[in-house]
Amino acid sequence: MSSKLIPPFAVWASLILFPNLAQAAGLTDDSKFSPLVRCFEQREKPKPPFENLKFTPYPGEMISFIGGTNTFDVQIHPYLETLIQLAYPGLKLKVRNLAWQGDTVFEQTRPRFFFTKAGDKQPGSTPDQRKRLKPGIVFVNFGKMESLDGDDSLAEFTKAYHNFLDQLQTRSRRIVLISPTPFFPVGPAKPLTEKRNKTLVQFENTIRATAKKRNLLYLDLFTPFLKPLDPTFSTDGIHLSKSGQRQAALLSAQLLKFPINAEAALASPKLKSLEQALHRKDFLWQQFYHPTNFAFLYGDRQSQPASRSHLDKDKRWFKKEISLIPDLINESENDIHRYATEAATSISK
């Protein structure tokens, strides 16, 4: 599987960015939440943890992925999403990738007013009106890039990690904490692989302990990749390659006990239509979640002529364009569920 999504860096020059949205002027109390948490609808009663720590999706449930570049790449090589749909074809699950390249547990840099209830105060501006996600199962993958600051950063990471989970658990407690994959002996930092992994194992232990303390599912992708460290699983020693993403998906299916033969599933010759539908849906989702030139859409440049129709300045062409995407996503998702059901019947258990 391979596909190319439009990278966010190509449009960042047109965004007004803030390293910490809580410090941005004009935002209301929801700015105290991470933008990753603000993407979800608020809940008076968050969904409870997995019963008996067993990965069991509900029909129609939303599954979200949170993390940095490695997590963003899960949709470029959607092996895990493929296995999720093939393992539970009748549940019609919805999958959304919320990862943003460069995200860490410390900072998730976003455009100003990103998923905030208060918007720009200039005349004619509107707050971010995109529909928020219904919180369901959330996969959280942090720790690898944070570990590059060394052993001394572990305490700071632990505090930030717990703070983030405190926020996230106001939306859902059906959370899967993913361990970082190890550093691999490839790329310019190859000589540092062993040293970096000695530090990273401390972060992995902290994440494991956090999952136990909070009664959350834990997905250990650190230990299996160590036996042995295969340099082909990474592009640069840090990020997973296509084969690395495939292996991570297979391990995830095994550890979470998907009711499917994962190897046979990915080897099925009947996946082409499903793959195409997945890529289309993920591309559309990124256009909606990660829109080009957010400042003109819901940011602080909505009053600019480029944000409006040249024939009627009261009409917001970009806003209307974005509003059409959710229906297109739904169409692709219907295709995904149909193709997954068809393909699943041909896969041996």
Secondary structure, 3 states (H helix, E strand, C coil): CCCCCCCHHHCHHHCCEECCHHHCCCCCHHHHCCHHHHCECCCCCCECCCHHHCCCCCCCCEEEEEECHHHHCCCCCCHHHHHHHHHCHHHCCEEEECCCCCCCCCCCCEECCCCCCCCCCCCCCCCCCCCCECCCEEEEECCCCHHHHCHHHHHHHHHHHHHHHHHHCCCECCEEEECCCCCCCCCCCHHHHHHHHHHHHHHHHHHHHHHHHHCCEEECCHHHHCCCCCHHHECCCCCECHHHHHHHHHHHHHHCCCCCCHHHHHCCCCCHHHHHHHHHHHHHHHHHHCCCCHHHHCCCCCCCHHHCCCCCCCCCHHHHHHHCHHHHHHHHHHHHHHHHHHHHCCCCC
